Each structure stands twice: as structure tokens, then as C-alpha cells.
Amino acid sequence: MLTREDMDCLSKKGISEEKLEEQLSHFKNGFPYLTVCSPATVGRGILRMDEAAKERYKRNWGSYLSKNVNVVKFVPASGAASRMFKSLFEFMELSDGVLSREADMKFFGEIEKFAFFNLLNEKCKTREGKSVAELSKEGRYKSIVSNVLSERGLNYGALPKGLLLFHRYGETSRTPFEEHLAEGAMYAKSANDRVRLHFTVSQEHLELFQAINERAVPFFSDKFGVNYDVTFSVQKPSTDTVAVDKDNNFFRKGDGSLFFRPGGHGALIENLNDIDADVVFIKNIDNVVPDCYKQATVEYKQVIAGLLVELQECVYQYQQILENPISEAQADEMLNFCERQLCFFCDEIRVKPLAEKVEYLKRKFNRPIRVCGMVKNEGEPGGGPFLCVNPDGTRSLQILESSQFDKNDESQWGIMKRSEFFNPVDLVCSVKNYKGEKFDLRNFVDPNTGFISIKSKDGRELKALELPGLWNGAMSDWISVFVEVPVSTFNPVKVVNDLLRKEHQGE
């Protein structure tokens, strides 16, 4: 039963009663599993390019950028770094301060290699009166960790990943935010030397991002000879989801008010929808490397973008042709293009009358397009590429998480385990139609692809609702094309010791 205070809360967030009831229904009924046909593989959903194709697509992209086009690099950057330091939090809470675990021994054994070491050393001298080396010699490892994590130290336990020092360049160091500025200049510079980037951040860290932007942009503008246009947004309160208890009753805080949680990265489809651009790159904040290792990343960004604009041109041309009567031969040509180039299928459409084929083609072409890089699966957790049955009965490529598979269905779970590729979140997107009008991206979300997770609040267990993921169900009804990219383009930082890997150490 909703109280007047509940209604006021909904109104402030911009959440309707109908939306709240829809969320409650998901808690009570769960989400249906998708029917998955097969993993996407090379030759069946995954495009593997030879050198000639790569060069062609790079030229395509260079030619496209020379025109009066609007390109944006979209970077989800609101995630806190707390999970990155999970082992250090455990060291503080559970250990006696002795280095016994491999992760702890590696962290302290190579601590001088971290880009944040000099700053940490100064913090230790200020707070403890001793350097990191002196504290280590005395076995005061917890004092060092405290200076990494706590607010009085570096505060890395609470800051977002985008603001941590990741890479060392001589006497200076860069954050992931700054690395994205550098990347953007390397493959997303438009004809007027403009580089647009958009970061989605949490409200509490917005001012910190704005401050580093003001400091960093003049340096990188001068270094790369570009003009940056950097904007920020926060996740909209209207995308928050209500929490419930184990009996699917509203979970209420100590003061009796409803408890809402952010709806996951799928909520960012709203932020993406607000971007005015012809082409949008999407990449996670932590998947960056120093300049000396950026070549593969830059090359394949150009490749997948060049493929996107080529496919976009073909789709636009077909849509213009469909404005006038067409022949059966033309319809068959377009259906072949759908299957061979865009990898979506409808078995029944081949025997339908021409008028139905035309309506099908108009509907299927009039959608956003995304080209996604895929890397060979080497055991990383996360989503992968699959061929799935859509709500309308057609089949197309989707990016699915393991939580979207029924573990009790041996056949479906077997398909998941046979997947050879992994989604590194390497997307380039076309978000306007052939008339130059922006798509409303919210119209292409499959609302039945969210999931429910178990969390806790104030020591009490709750059920949380995650919205369809940004590159999962939130893009379910997009035209999707998958391309094999090398694993060298995928260098995320999931735990702090990842920064000790060669790819993050620079020259």
C-alpha cells in the first residue's frame, strides 16, 4: 500500500505508479529466458577480416571523418573502484597484517610500479612520518593500505575508477579519464579537429570529473592539436528501481520510506538517447592502455567504424529504394543482405507476398545499427555473442550474460558454455535514420531481459531489479554486427594488481 510520502517520492524521481507496478510484477513473476539458437562463431555471426578488408574499412572511416559529421565517444564512468580493491579491504578486515596471500605479496612486492606510488609515498610521509619503504620494513602493511583506501589517504576505496592514477609517463601519471581523451583524439577527430566525449558519472563525483577535465583538456588539446568538447551526465532518478524483501513486499528504510537503487548500466540508454550524434563509440572507462600500446585499439576502432558507415550507407540506400514500388528480385536481394551482412533471419518471410516482404524490410531496416568487437574467450567473466530468437519470432545476434541462461536447461546451458567469444564492450553505433532523424532508443529495448539479484541493506537481505543491460537487452532490437578483434584491444582493470600487467606498465 502506497502512502502519501511514497507518492511524493515517486513524483520527485519521475517514476509513475504504472512503472512501479511493472517493477513489482517482474519481482513476482521473474523474467523469461531467451531462446538461444547457437553461439556466434566465425562465419556464423562473427566476421573475421583479412588485411585488405581492414585497410578498406580504415579508409572508409577516414573518408567519413572528413565530412561534416558528428561523432561522440560515450564512456560509462560512474562505477566505484571499491571492487578493484577487494583484496586490500579483505587484508584490512581479515588478516593479522602478515603477507600470506599471493595477491598481497604481489601488491607489496611490486608496489613501486603502480602509477599512484609517488602520491601514496607522500601521503604516508605526511600521515605516518615514514615512507612506504620504511613502513614495509617495519611490517606496517596495514598503514600503507589505509593510505591507499581511506579518505585521509588517496581515498581510492571510494573514488571511481576514472579518477585513479593508472599509467605512468616519466614523472607524470594519467587517469583512465585522461587516457580516453588521448584515445578520442586518435580515432574520433572530425574535420574541424573537434573531439567530442561524453562521460556518465555519479552525482557525488561530478565535480571531481569536471575539475580534472579543466586541468587535462588544455594539455591534451595542445598535445594532439584538437579541440575537445567534453560533457557529463548522471543516471536519471527515473531509472531507479524499487527494492523488495523476500516476500516481494516493498523494502523500506529505517524511516519507513521506500528504498530505490540505481537500475544498473542499462539505465544509461536514457543518457545515450540524449546524445545528438551521427556515430557513437561506446567503451568502458577501465579498458585503456598507455600510448605505447594504443595502436591495436586505434586501428580496430577505425576498422569497426569503417564497417559501420559502409553498412549504414547500404541500409540507407535500401530504405530510399523502398519508398517506391520494388520487384521480387529487389526484395530477395535485400533479404539476402539482411541474412549475409546483418545476420538476422526470418524463415517464413521468403514465401510471403511481396507487400509483406516490403513491410518486413522497412521495419527491420529502420533501426539503430551497432558494430561490436568480440575477442576470443580466455576465461573472462561477462557476456558473449549468441544467435537468439526474438519476441517477433525472427533470429538475430544478441549479447547475453550468463544470468540470461536457464541453468536447469541442459541444452541452453550447453550453448552458453560452448561460446568461443567474449564481449569486451567495444561498440560503434549509428543512431539516426536515413532521413537524419534521431531514433528514440528507448523504443528498441526488450523490457523482459532484466534480472533480479540478491543484495543487502543495513544487514537485511533484499531483492534488487537490474534493468536490461546497455549492450544486452537495452539494444535488443538494434541491427547488430559482430567482428573479431584481437585480445590486445581488451585490457580492463578489474583488480588493482591488473595494473602490474605489461599492458599497463608502458615503456
N, C-alpha and C positions, 0 to 999 in steps of 0.2 A: 504494500500500500504506500503510495507516494504522499509525502507531507508537503505542506506549502514551502518549507525550506528546500525540499528536494526539487520542486518545480522551479524555484528561484535558481538553484544550482544548474539545472538543465538549461534554463534560459541564458545564463551567463556564459555557458560553454557553447551555446548554439546547437544543442542536441535536442531533437524533437522526442516527444513521447513515443511516436511510432518507431524511431530509430532505437530507443531504449528497449521497446518490446521485441524488436528484431534481434537485439543482442541477447536478451533473455531466452528467446527461442533457440538460439544457437547453443546456449549453455544446456538447455533441457534436451535438445534433440541431437546435438553434435553436428558434425559436418560429414557429408557423404564423401567417400573415397572416389577419386577419379579412376576411370578405366584406362589402364596403361597398356598400349599395344606392344611396345618394344623399347629398348634403349636406343637413343640416336647413335649411329655409328658412321664411320667414314663411308661415303657412298649412299647412305640412307639417313639423311638428316644432318650430317656433318660434312662440310665442304673442306677438302684438303687442297691447298693451292700450290702450283709449281711456281718457279721463279718468274716465268713470263707473265702469269696471271697477277702475281704480286706487283710487278712493275707497272702493269696496266692500271691496276686499281690505285696505285700511288699517284700515277699521272692524272687519273680521274679526279682524285681529291685535290691535287694541286690546281687543276683547272677550275674546279668548283670554288675553291677559296679565292680565286682571282676575280670572281664576280661579286656583285653587291649582295652578299648572303649574311645571314645572322646565325652565328654558331655559338653555343654555350657549353661549357664544361660544368656538369652538375655533380656535386660531391656531397653525399650524406656524411655529416661530420659531427653528429650530436652524441655519438657513443662515448661513454666514460671509459677511462683506461683502467678502471679497477680490476677487471678480469685479466688484464695483461699482467698485473702484479699479484695474481692469486697466490703464487708460491711464496712471495715475500710476506703477504698477510698471514699465511699459514705459519711461516717461520716465526713471526712475532707472537702469534697466539699459542702455538702448539709446541715449539721447540724450547730447549733449555739454553739456546744460544750457541750450541756447538754445531759445526758444519758436518752433517751426516748424510744429507741427501745430495744426489748428483747435481740437481738444479741449483742448489745453494752453493755448492763448491765451484760450479762453473761461473755463477754470477760474481762471487767474490774473487775467484782466481783470475778473472779477466775484466775486472771492474773498470780498469783504466781505459779499456777500449770503448766504453759507452760514450756517446756524444755528450751526455749530460755530466760526465765525470768531473770536469773542471768546476762546474757550477755546484755540484754536490760537495766537492772538496772545500770550496769556500764556505758553504753552509755549515759543514762540520767544524771548520776552524772557528766560525762565528759562534755557534751554539755550544760546541763541546770544548773549544780551545785546543783541539788537536785535528790533524789531517786524517784523511781516510786511511792512509798507510799506518799512522800511529795507532788509530783505533783498532785496525785489523790486527796489528802486532800484539795488542793487549787483549784480543779476543772479544772486543766490544762490537760485535757484528750487529746486534740489535740497535745500537745507537746509530749506526750507519743506515740501516733500513728505515729507522724512524725519520731520518733526514731526507730519505727518498720519498716516503709516503705522506708524512704529516704536513699539516698546514703551515707549521713553523719552519719546515724544510722546503723541499721542492714542491710539495703538495701533489705529487704525481698520482697518489691514490685517489684523488678526487677530480683532477683535471681531465678534459677529453683528450683522446689520442692526438688530435690535430695540433695540439699546442705543446707536445713533448718534444724535446730535442732528440731527433732520430739519427742524423748523419753529421759527421764531422768533415769540415773543409778547412784544413790548416788550423788556424787559430779561431775560426768561427764554426758554428753548427747551425743546422737547419731543422725546422719542424716539418711534419708532413704538409701542413698548410703551405709553407714556402715551396716545398717540392712540387706541389700541384700548380703553383704559379709558374714555376720553371717549365713543367710539362706542357701547360697550356700554350706557352709561347712557342713550343717546338712543333705542335701539330694542329693548333686551332686558331692560328692568326689569320684574320680576314684581310681583305685587300687594303684596307686603310690602317693596317698594323694594329687593329683592335683585338684584344683578347678578353673575352667575357668568361667569368667564372661565377658560379653560384654555390654557396655552401649552406646546407641546412644544419643549424646548430641548436643547442638547448638555450632557453631563455637566460638561464643563470650564467652562461658562458659567452653570451653575445658580445658584451663589452670587451672581453678579453680578445675575441677574434677580431673585433673592429680595431682594437689597439695594435695588434700585430700586423694587421693589414696596412694601417697607416705607416708603420715603420718599414715594412718589407716592400711595398709596391714601388717606391722610388728607386730602390736598389735594383730590383728585377726589371723595371722599365728601362733603366739605363743599360743593364747587362745585355738584354735581348732586343733593345730598340723597339719596344712595343708600348701600346697604351692599354693599361688594364682597366677593366670595368668589373669590379668585384661587388657582388651583392650577397645578402644573407637573408635567411628566413628561419622561422621556428615552426615546429609542428603545431598545427592548429588545434586548439582545445576541442573543437567539434569532432575531431577524430579520436578523442579519448574513448576508452571502453570501460564500462562499469565492471566491477568485480563482484563475485558471488561466493557464498560459502558452499560446503559440500552438498547441501540440500537445495542448491540453486536459489537461495534467498539472497537478497542484497547484502553484501558485506559492508558493514558500517564501521566508521572510525569511532574512537572513544567518545567523541562529542555527539554521536548519533548520525552524522552526515554520511552521505554516500561516498564510497571510495572509488575514484576513477584512476585508471592507469593509461599511459601512452599506448596507442594501438600497434606499436611495432613499426618497422620501416615501411610497411605497406601504407601507412598513413601519409607517407611522403608523396604519394601520387597526387595529392592535393597541391603540394608545393611545386611539383613538376608541372602540373596543369597550369600554374600561374606564370610559367616561363614563356616569354614570347621569343621564339627562335625557329629557324628552319631545320636545324640539325642540333641534337643534344648528345654529348658524350656523358656517360654515367660511369663513375668509378669510385670505389670505396676509399676512404681517407687514408687507411694504413697501407695500401698496396702501392708503395712508392720506393724508389731506389735513388742513390746518388747519381749525379750527372754522368759519371763514367760508365754506368750500367743502363742508361736510358735508351740506348739505340734500338734494342729489340722492341721495347714498349712503343716508342715513337713510330717505328716502321709499321708495326701491326695496327696501330691506331689509324694510320694513313690507309692501310690496306682495307680494313673493315669499313672505314668511312667511304673509301672509293667504291667499294662494292655496294654500299647503301645507296649512294647517289645514282649509281647505274640502275639498280633495281627500282629506285624511286622514279627515275625517268621513264622506264618501261611501264610501270603501273600507271603513271600519269597519262602516257600516250594511249594506253588501252582504255582508260576512263573517258578520254576525249572521243575515241572511236565509238564507244558505247553510247554516246549521246545521239547517234544516228543508227538507223537500221543496219544490222550486220547479217552475214551469211552463216550457215552451219560451219563452213570451213574456218571462218574467222573465230567463231565460238570455240571450235575444237583447238585452234592454235592457242587461244587464251587459257583454256583448261589445261593444255599441256604445259604452258608456262607456270600455272599455279602449282602443278604437281612436281615438275622437274626443277624449277628455280625457287619456288616459295614453299615447297614441301607441305602443302595442305591438300586434302583429298576428300572427295565425296563420290562414292561409287555409283550412287543412283543417278547423279546428275547427267551422266552420259546418255541415258535413254529418255530423258525428259524432253518435252517440246522446246523449241528454240526460245520462246518467250521466257520460260522458266530458267533456262541457262543464262539468259541475259540478266535477269533479276539476281540470280545467284552471283554472277560475276561482278555486277555493280556493287552488291553488298559486301562481297569479300575483298574487293579492291579498295573500297572506301574505308580504310582503317589505317591507324598508325603503323609504321614499319620499324622493326629493330633488327640489327645485325649484332650477334653476340659472339664474342670469342669464347672458345672452350679449350681447356687444357686436359691432357691425359691425367686420369685419376691416379694419384700417387698416395692415396690414403687420407687426404684432407677431408675434414668434416664439412658437410654442407650439401647444396643442391646439385643436380645434374640434369642433362638434357634427355628428354624422352618424347616418343611419339604417342599421343593420347587421343582419346575420344572426347570431343567437345559436347557441351549441352545440346547443340543442334544436330548431333549425330555425325558431323564431319570429323576428320582426324587432322591434327596439326602438331607442330613441335611446341613443347612446354618445358619450362624449367621447374623441377619439382624438388621438394625437400623430402627426406626420409619419413618425416611425420605425416606426409600425404599418402603413404602406402599402408595398406592393411597388412599388418604383420601376421595376422591369422590366415591370410590367403596365401598359400604357398606359391601359387603361380605368380601373383603380383609381386610378392616379396622377392621371388627369384629374379624377376625382371630388374628390380632395383639393384640387386647385388651383382648383376651382370653388366652394369653400366661401366663403360670404359673411360668416360669423360666427366669432368668436373666444371661447375660454373664458377669462374673467378670474378664475376661481376665486372665484365668488360663489354659495355654496350655502347652502340651509337644508334640514335633514334631519329626518325623522320616523323614530325608531329603536326604536319599541316597537310591538307588535302590538295588535290591537283588545281584547285582554284586559289590556293594560297591562304585558305582559311584555317584557323587553328581548330584541331579536334578538341572536343571535350573528353579528356582522357578518362574521366570517371564513367563514361558510357561503355568502356571496354574492360571493366573489372568483372571477374566472376566472384560474386559475394559468397559463394559456397566453398571457397578454397582457403578459409581461415583455419585456425586451430586453437585448441584450448590447452593451456599449460597450468601446472600447479606451482604456486608461489606462496610467500608468507608475508605477513604484515603484523608488526608488533607481537611476534611469536605465535600468531594464529594463521592457520593454513587457509588459502583462498584459491579460487579458480579464476584464471585470467584469460581474456579473449584477445588473440592476436589477429589483426586484420590480414587479408590476403597480401602476401609479401610483394614488395615493389616490383621485383623482376619475376615473381611467381604469378599468383592469381590476379594481381593488380594489372598485369599485362597479358592476361589470358587470351583476350580476343584481338591481340595485335598480330600482324603479319610478322612471323619470326623466321630468321635465317641464322644458322649456326655455322661457325667457321673454326677450324682447328688453329690454335695459336700455341706457340712454344711455352713450356713451363717457365722459361726465363722471364716471361712477362708477368708472372704471378709470384709476388714476394710479400705477402701480408705479414704483419707483426701481431701475432696472437698472444704470445707470451714475451716477457722482457728479454729473455735470452735469444729470441729470434734476431735481435739487433746485433748479435755477435756473429751471425752468419756472414759469409764473404760478401753477399749481395748488398749488405747494409754497412759494410766497413769502408767502402770506397777504395781509392788507390793508396 
